[in-house]
């Protein structure tokens, strides 16, 4: 009787026909998401009464911080700190006097030079279209390879491409790595395929955008085709380390190269076997650069702090008989950084191991110093003028302290006097002289408080040491 009562209680659920139950209810078919028509949609989560946890405002602020505006100025710097190498991508907001690190990229190798590229490079990228544009940077390393990174990608783990031996096998056999390391010292002979010593300088060809030139401590200059990511040609014009290269702005196939062999060569890369004109200087070359306003002239800076200004059209018969248009003893120590303003003719900047930055005015009768500053970056490693006319007086300076400063040179009275005739007229009142650096976080200052002032890893400082403005 007890089992019968249980059966009677379960009859109302019709469990015997459970699996064959019709997919209908009250005359309506039952299906997955069958009631989708009755769902309510809201344009904003704030309008949905069932969502009680609203979006995080901090996430919205973070998105705004990552957004780069058309009026922002971007700067790329390579940095090594505590044996960790990385790229720092800065944004400089001129109107707000604000400089900050937008994002950084960890690098697998020690960086020695950087060059911006506007051509997309990497596997799966179609670069056949001549109008293709991108935001990339080539990094010459100690390894010695050339890594190409996409600057528009946050938190990149791997480069888009590697030019050199490191790019030959993207996934090397671990069993061969030990043999490779053992043979590495024996196989450092220069070749026509890749560099075998540190890459010291890079130069992107702005007219033939798929061409990238590289200079190395292996005494060679190599020309890379970014479409194939292979070395197209190797050149051996020098007998010592090649430390600086630059493409002629008008004759787009002529490359200037400077070396520790104390010579500078201007070679047409279409004729690798031809004898190229050669100039000599008194000491090791630090940098070479074409005059952006006259492609017939070029600058050479040396380890002893001298600048040579030469005419490409008058090559000497031998390097020993070289004669410059003018020479200038700009610093007592090596000129480690040099740039010519791309907008204002005759406006030069030099940076030195003596920790000073100097601005120069080149006139028909020769150069004269306008102002000298210690901008508190340590030994000066890099100086660069902004390329746009609106901010052409802004100067980025970086040095051994691992910090960067932006100097608005137009706020200096001596600069205004020297270049008044070459400046756009302005009704604005003269501003107080300004140098903008990255604002130091209070938490960071507590952690770094033990660092020795002026050391290689010293914290950033926003002050600068003034010197006499008169030349």
C-alpha positions as CSV (number, residue, x, y, z in Angstrom):
1,X,0.0,0.0,0.0
2,X,2.8,2.3,0.7
3,X,4.4,1.9,-2.8
4,X,1.0,2.4,-4.4
5,X,0.6,5.7,-2.6
6,X,4.0,6.9,-3.9
7,X,3.1,5.9,-7.4
8,X,-0.1,7.9,-7.2
9,X,1.7,11.0,-6.0
10,X,4.2,10.9,-9.0
11,X,1.5,10.4,-11.6
12,X,0.8,14.1,-11.8
13,X,4.4,14.7,-13.0
14,X,4.0,12.2,-15.9
15,X,7.6,11.0,-15.5
16,X,7.0,8.0,-17.8
17,X,6.7,10.3,-20.8
18,X,9.3,12.9,-19.6
19,X,11.8,12.3,-22.6
20,X,9.0,12.5,-25.2
21,X,7.5,15.7,-23.9
22,X,6.5,18.1,-26.7
23,X,8.5,21.3,-27.0
24,X,5.5,23.4,-26.6
25,X,4.0,25.4,-23.8
26,X,0.6,27.0,-23.9
27,X,0.7,26.7,-27.7
28,X,4.2,28.3,-28.1
29,X,7.3,26.5,-29.4
30,X,10.1,26.2,-26.9
31,X,13.7,26.9,-28.2
32,X,17.0,28.2,-27.1
33,X,16.6,32.0,-26.6
34,X,13.1,31.6,-27.7
35,X,12.1,34.6,-25.7
36,X,14.7,36.9,-27.2
37,X,11.9,39.2,-28.6
38,X,10.9,40.1,-25.1
39,X,14.5,41.1,-24.0
40,X,15.1,44.8,-23.2
41,X,18.2,46.6,-24.5
42,X,19.7,49.8,-23.0
43,X,22.1,52.1,-24.8
44,X,24.0,52.7,-21.5
45,X,24.5,50.4,-18.6
46,X,23.5,53.3,-16.4
47,X,19.9,53.0,-17.8
48,X,19.6,49.3,-16.9
49,X,17.8,49.0,-13.5
50,X,19.2,45.5,-13.0
51,X,22.8,46.6,-13.2
52,X,23.7,47.9,-9.8
53,X,27.5,48.0,-10.2
54,X,28.4,50.9,-12.5
55,X,31.6,51.0,-14.7
56,X,34.8,51.9,-13.0
57,X,35.7,55.5,-13.5
58,X,39.4,54.7,-13.1
59,X,39.1,52.5,-16.3
60,X,37.7,55.5,-18.2
61,X,40.5,57.7,-17.0
62,X,43.0,55.1,-18.1
63,X,41.5,55.0,-21.6
64,X,41.8,58.8,-21.8
65,X,45.4,58.6,-20.8
66,X,46.2,56.1,-23.5
67,X,44.5,58.2,-26.2
68,X,47.0,60.2,-28.3
69,X,45.7,63.4,-29.8
70,X,46.8,65.1,-33.0
71,X,48.3,67.9,-31.1
72,X,50.5,65.6,-28.9
73,X,54.2,65.2,-29.6
74,X,55.6,61.7,-29.3
75,X,59.2,60.9,-28.4
76,X,60.9,57.5,-28.3
77,X,63.9,56.8,-26.0
78,X,65.9,53.7,-25.3
79,X,66.9,53.1,-21.7
80,X,68.8,50.6,-19.6
81,X,68.1,50.6,-15.9
82,X,69.3,47.9,-13.4
83,X,70.4,45.8,-16.3
84,X,66.9,45.8,-17.8
85,X,66.5,47.3,-21.2
86,X,63.3,48.9,-22.5
87,X,61.8,51.6,-24.8
88,X,59.9,54.5,-23.3
89,X,57.3,56.2,-25.5
90,X,56.7,59.7,-24.2
91,X,53.9,62.1,-24.9
92,X,54.7,65.9,-24.7
93,X,51.7,68.2,-24.4
94,X,53.1,71.6,-25.2
95,X,50.1,73.7,-24.1
96,X,50.0,72.0,-20.7
97,X,53.8,71.8,-20.2
98,X,53.3,68.1,-19.6
99,X,55.7,65.3,-20.3
100,X,54.9,61.7,-19.4
101,X,55.6,58.1,-20.3
102,X,52.7,56.8,-22.4
103,X,53.9,53.2,-22.3
104,X,57.1,51.2,-22.4
105,X,58.3,48.1,-24.1
106,X,60.7,45.6,-22.6
107,X,63.6,44.8,-24.8
108,X,65.4,41.4,-25.0
109,X,68.7,43.1,-25.9
110,X,70.7,46.2,-25.0
111,X,69.7,49.1,-27.3
112,X,72.3,51.3,-28.8
113,X,70.4,53.4,-31.4
114,X,66.8,53.9,-32.6
115,X,65.2,55.1,-35.8
116,X,61.5,55.8,-36.5
117,X,59.8,54.1,-39.4
118,X,56.5,54.9,-41.1
119,X,56.4,51.7,-43.1
120,X,54.5,48.7,-41.6
121,X,57.0,45.8,-41.1
122,X,56.3,42.3,-40.0
123,X,54.9,38.9,-40.9
124,X,51.5,39.0,-42.5
125,X,51.7,42.7,-43.3
126,X,51.0,43.7,-46.9
127,X,53.6,46.4,-47.7
128,X,53.0,46.3,-51.5
129,X,50.7,49.3,-51.2
130,X,52.9,52.4,-51.5
131,X,50.5,54.4,-49.3
132,X,50.8,52.1,-46.4
133,X,51.6,53.9,-43.2
134,X,52.5,52.8,-39.7
135,X,54.2,53.9,-36.5
136,X,57.2,51.7,-35.9
137,X,60.7,52.0,-34.5
138,X,63.9,50.1,-35.4
139,X,66.3,49.4,-32.5
140,X,69.9,48.6,-33.1
141,X,71.2,46.3,-30.4
142,X,74.4,45.0,-28.9
143,X,73.4,41.4,-29.9
144,X,73.8,42.4,-32.8
145,X,70.4,42.5,-34.4
146,X,67.9,45.2,-35.5
147,X,64.5,44.8,-33.8
148,X,61.4,46.4,-35.3
149,X,58.6,47.2,-32.8
150,X,55.1,48.5,-33.4
151,X,54.7,51.7,-31.3
152,X,50.9,51.6,-31.5
153,X,50.7,48.2,-29.7
154,X,50.6,48.3,-25.9
155,X,52.4,45.6,-23.9
156,X,54.2,44.1,-26.9
157,X,56.1,40.9,-25.9
158,X,57.9,40.3,-29.2
159,X,59.2,42.5,-32.0
160,X,57.3,42.5,-35.4
161,X,60.6,41.6,-37.1
162,X,64.2,41.0,-36.5
163,X,66.8,41.9,-39.1
164,X,70.0,39.9,-38.7
165,X,71.1,36.5,-37.6
166,X,68.4,36.5,-34.8
167,X,65.7,36.7,-37.5
168,X,66.9,33.8,-39.5
169,X,65.4,31.2,-37.2
170,X,62.5,32.6,-35.1
171,X,62.4,29.3,-33.2
172,X,65.9,28.0,-32.8
173,X,66.6,24.4,-31.8
174,X,67.6,24.4,-28.1
175,X,70.0,21.6,-28.8
176,X,71.9,23.8,-31.2
177,X,72.1,26.8,-28.9
178,X,75.0,25.5,-26.9
179,X,77.0,24.7,-30.0
180,X,76.1,28.1,-31.4
181,X,77.4,29.9,-28.3
182,X,80.7,27.8,-28.4
183,X,81.3,28.8,-32.0
184,X,80.1,32.4,-31.6
185,X,83.6,33.7,-30.8
186,X,85.1,31.9,-33.8
187,X,82.4,33.0,-36.2
188,X,82.5,36.7,-35.8
189,X,83.9,37.4,-39.3
190,X,82.1,40.1,-41.2
191,X,79.8,38.8,-43.9
192,X,77.3,40.1,-46.5
193,X,74.2,38.7,-44.7
194,X,74.1,40.1,-41.2
195,X,76.1,42.1,-38.7
196,X,78.4,40.2,-36.3
197,X,79.1,43.1,-33.9
198,X,77.1,45.8,-32.2
199,X,74.8,48.0,-34.4
200,X,75.8,51.6,-33.7
201,X,73.6,53.7,-36.0
202,X,70.5,53.4,-38.2
203,X,69.2,55.6,-41.0
204,X,65.8,55.2,-42.7
205,X,65.5,56.4,-46.3
206,X,62.5,58.8,-46.3
207,X,62.1,58.7,-50.1
208,X,62.7,55.0,-50.6
209,X,60.7,54.0,-47.5
210,X,61.5,50.2,-47.7
211,X,65.3,50.9,-47.3
212,X,67.0,51.0,-43.9
213,X,70.8,51.5,-43.6
214,X,72.7,50.2,-40.5
215,X,76.3,50.8,-39.3
216,X,78.2,48.4,-37.1
217,X,81.3,47.9,-35.0
218,X,82.1,45.1,-37.4
219,X,83.3,47.9,-39.8
220,X,80.5,47.4,-42.3
221,X,77.4,49.3,-43.5
222,X,74.5,47.3,-44.5
223,X,71.4,48.1,-46.6
224,X,68.2,46.3,-45.6
225,X,65.0,45.8,-47.7
226,X,62.2,46.1,-45.2
227,X,59.8,44.3,-47.6
228,X,61.8,41.1,-47.5
229,X,63.5,41.8,-44.2
230,X,66.8,40.7,-45.8
231,X,70.2,42.4,-46.3
232,X,70.3,43.7,-49.8
233,X,73.9,44.8,-49.9
234,X,76.9,45.1,-47.6
235,X,79.6,47.8,-47.9
236,X,83.2,47.9,-46.5
237,X,84.3,51.6,-47.0
238,X,85.9,51.7,-43.5
239,X,88.7,49.9,-41.6
240,X,87.3,50.6,-38.1
241,X,84.0,50.8,-36.3
242,X,81.3,52.7,-38.2
243,X,79.5,54.8,-35.7
244,X,77.2,57.2,-37.6
245,X,75.3,57.3,-40.9
246,X,72.9,59.7,-42.7
247,X,71.0,59.8,-46.0
248,X,71.3,62.9,-48.2
249,X,68.0,64.7,-48.2
250,X,68.1,65.4,-51.9
251,X,70.3,62.7,-53.4
252,X,68.4,59.9,-51.9
253,X,70.9,57.1,-52.8
254,X,73.9,58.9,-51.2
255,X,74.8,57.8,-47.7
256,X,77.2,59.6,-45.4
257,X,79.1,57.4,-43.0
258,X,81.6,58.3,-40.2
259,X,84.0,55.9,-38.5
260,X,86.6,55.5,-35.8
261,X,89.2,55.3,-38.6
262,X,88.9,59.1,-38.6
263,X,87.3,59.3,-42.0
264,X,83.9,60.2,-43.5
265,X,82.7,58.7,-46.7
266,X,79.8,59.8,-49.0
267,X,79.0,56.8,-51.1
268,X,76.3,56.2,-53.8
269,X,74.8,53.0,-52.7
270,X,73.9,52.1,-56.3
271,X,77.6,51.7,-57.1
272,X,79.2,49.7,-54.3
273,X,82.4,49.1,-56.2
274,X,83.0,52.7,-57.1
275,X,85.6,54.8,-55.3
276,X,83.7,57.1,-52.9
277,X,84.9,60.5,-51.8
278,X,86.5,60.6,-48.4
279,X,87.2,63.3,-45.8
280,X,89.6,63.1,-42.9
281,X,89.3,64.6,-39.4
282,X,91.8,64.9,-36.5
283,X,90.1,62.3,-34.2
284,X,87.4,59.6,-33.9
285,X,84.1,60.6,-35.5
286,X,81.1,60.8,-33.2
287,X,78.3,61.9,-35.5
288,X,77.7,62.9,-39.2
289,X,74.7,64.9,-40.5
290,X,73.6,66.6,-43.7
291,X,72.5,70.2,-43.5
292,X,68.7,70.0,-43.8
293,X,68.6,73.3,-45.6
294,X,71.4,72.7,-48.1
295,X,72.1,69.1,-49.3
296,X,75.6,70.1,-50.5
297,X,76.9,70.6,-47.0
298,X,77.4,68.3,-44.0
299,X,78.5,68.4,-40.4
300,X,81.1,66.1,-38.6
301,X,81.5,66.0,-34.8
302,X,84.5,64.4,-33.1
303,X,85.6,62.9,-29.9
304,X,87.7,66.0,-29.1
305,X,84.7,68.3,-29.2
306,X,85.2,69.8,-32.7
307,X,82.6,70.4,-35.4
308,X,83.7,70.4,-39.1
309,X,81.4,71.9,-41.8
310,X,82.2,70.5,-45.2
311,X,81.1,70.9,-48.9
312,X,80.2,67.7,-50.6
313,X,81.0,69.1,-54.0
314,X,84.7,69.6,-53.1
315,X,86.1,66.3,-52.1
316,X,89.8,66.2,-51.2
317,X,92.2,64.0,-53.2
318,X,93.2,62.3,-49.9
319,X,91.7,62.4,-46.4
320,X,94.8,64.1,-45.1
321,X,94.3,67.1,-47.4
322,X,90.7,67.7,-46.3
323,X,89.8,71.3,-45.7
324,X,86.5,72.3,-44.0
325,X,84.6,75.5,-44.7
326,X,84.9,76.2,-41.0
327,X,85.7,74.3,-37.8
328,X,84.5,75.0,-34.3
329,X,85.9,73.8,-30.9
330,X,82.4,73.5,-29.3
331,X,83.3,71.5,-26.2
332,X,86.3,70.4,-24.2
333,X,85.1,66.8,-24.3
334,X,83.4,64.6,-26.9
335,X,80.3,65.9,-28.8
336,X,78.1,62.9,-28.1
337,X,74.9,64.6,-29.4
338,X,74.3,66.9,-32.3
339,X,71.3,68.2,-34.3
340,X,70.4,70.9,-36.9
341,X,67.0,72.6,-36.6
342,X,64.9,71.3,-39.6
343,X,62.9,74.6,-39.8
344,X,65.2,77.4,-38.8
345,X,68.4,77.6,-40.9
346,X,71.7,77.9,-39.0
347,X,70.2,76.8,-35.6
348,X,72.4,74.1,-34.2
349,X,72.6,72.2,-30.9
350,X,75.4,70.2,-29.4
351,X,75.5,68.0,-26.3
352,X,78.6,66.7,-24.6
353,X,80.1,64.4,-22.0
354,X,80.8,67.6,-20.1
355,X,77.0,67.6,-19.2
356,X,76.3,70.9,-21.1
357,X,73.9,71.6,-24.0
358,X,74.9,74.5,-26.3
359,X,72.9,76.3,-28.9
360,X,74.7,77.9,-31.9
361,X,73.9,80.5,-34.5
362,X,75.6,79.9,-37.9
363,X,75.9,83.0,-40.0
364,X,77.9,83.7,-43.2
365,X,80.9,84.7,-41.2
366,X,80.8,81.5,-39.1
367,X,79.1,80.0,-36.0
368,X,78.7,81.7,-32.6
369,X,77.4,80.4,-29.3
370,X,74.0,81.7,-28.3
371,X,73.5,80.0,-24.9
372,X,74.8,77.1,-22.8
373,X,72.9,75.1,-20.2
374,X,73.2,72.2,-17.9
375,X,69.7,70.7,-18.1
376,X,70.4,68.1,-15.3
377,X,70.4,64.9,-17.4
378,X,74.0,64.0,-16.6
379,X,76.3,63.3,-19.6
380,X,74.3,64.3,-22.6
381,X,73.6,61.3,-24.9
382,X,70.9,62.8,-27.2
383,X,69.6,66.1,-28.4
384,X,66.8,66.5,-30.9
385,X,64.7,69.4,-32.3
386,X,61.0,68.9,-32.8
387,X,60.2,68.4,-36.5
388,X,57.0,70.4,-36.7
389,X,57.0,74.2,-37.3
390,X,54.6,74.8,-34.4
391,X,57.1,73.5,-31.9
392,X,60.3,73.9,-33.7
393,X,62.0,75.6,-30.8
394,X,61.3,72.6,-28.5
395,X,64.4,70.5,-27.8
396,X,64.4,67.0,-26.3
397,X,67.5,66.2,-24.2
398,X,68.4,62.9,-22.6
399,X,71.5,61.7,-20.7
400,X,73.2,59.4,-18.4
401,X,70.8,60.0,-15.4
402,X,68.2,58.1,-17.4
403,X,66.0,61.2,-17.6
404,X,64.6,63.4,-20.4
405,X,63.9,67.1,-20.5
406,X,62.1,69.3,-23.0
407,X,63.6,72.7,-23.3
408,X,61.5,75.4,-24.9
409,X,64.4,77.5,-26.3
410,X,62.1,80.2,-27.6
411,X,61.6,81.3,-23.9
412,X,65.3,82.2,-23.7
413,X,66.1,85.9,-24.3
414,X,69.4,85.2,-26.1
415,X,67.7,82.8,-28.5
416,X,64.9,85.3,-29.3
417,X,67.5,88.0,-30.0
418,X,69.6,85.7,-32.3
419,X,66.7,84.2,-34.3
420,X,64.2,87.0,-34.2
421,X,64.5,87.5,-38.0
422,X,63.9,83.8,-38.6
423,X,61.0,83.4,-36.2
424,X,57.4,83.7,-37.1
425,X,56.0,87.0,-35.7
426,X,54.0,86.6,-32.4
427,X,52.0,88.9,-30.3
428,X,52.5,86.8,-27.2
429,X,54.5,88.3,-24.3
430,X,57.8,86.5,-23.6
431,X,57.4,83.7,-21.2
432,X,59.6,82.7,-18.3
433,X,62.3,80.3,-19.5
434,X,61.0,76.7,-19.1
435,X,62.4,73.2,-19.2
436,X,59.8,70.4,-18.8
437,X,60.6,67.0,-17.3
438,X,58.6,64.0,-16.2
439,X,56.9,64.7,-12.9
440,X,58.4,62.5,-10.1
441,X,55.9,60.4,-8.3
442,X,56.0,60.9,-4.5
443,X,56.0,57.1,-3.9
444,X,58.9,56.8,-6.4
445,X,60.9,59.5,-4.7
446,X,60.7,57.6,-1.4
447,X,61.9,54.4,-2.9
448,X,64.7,56.1,-4.9
449,X,65.7,58.3,-2.1
450,X,68.8,56.2,-1.4
451,X,70.2,56.6,-4.9
452,X,73.3,58.7,-5.1
453,X,72.7,62.1,-6.7
454,X,74.1,62.4,-10.2
455,X,74.6,58.6,-10.5
456,X,73.7,56.6,-13.6
457,X,70.4,55.6,-12.1
458,X,69.6,58.9,-10.3
459,X,66.0,60.0,-10.0
460,X,64.7,62.6,-12.4
461,X,65.2,66.2,-11.6
462,X,63.3,69.2,-13.1
463,X,65.8,71.9,-12.3
464,X,68.7,73.2,-14.4
465,X,71.8,75.1,-13.8
466,X,71.8,78.5,-15.5
467,X,74.8,80.0,-17.3
468,X,75.5,83.3,-18.9
469,X,73.2,83.8,-21.9
470,X,75.5,86.0,-23.8
471,X,77.8,84.3,-26.3
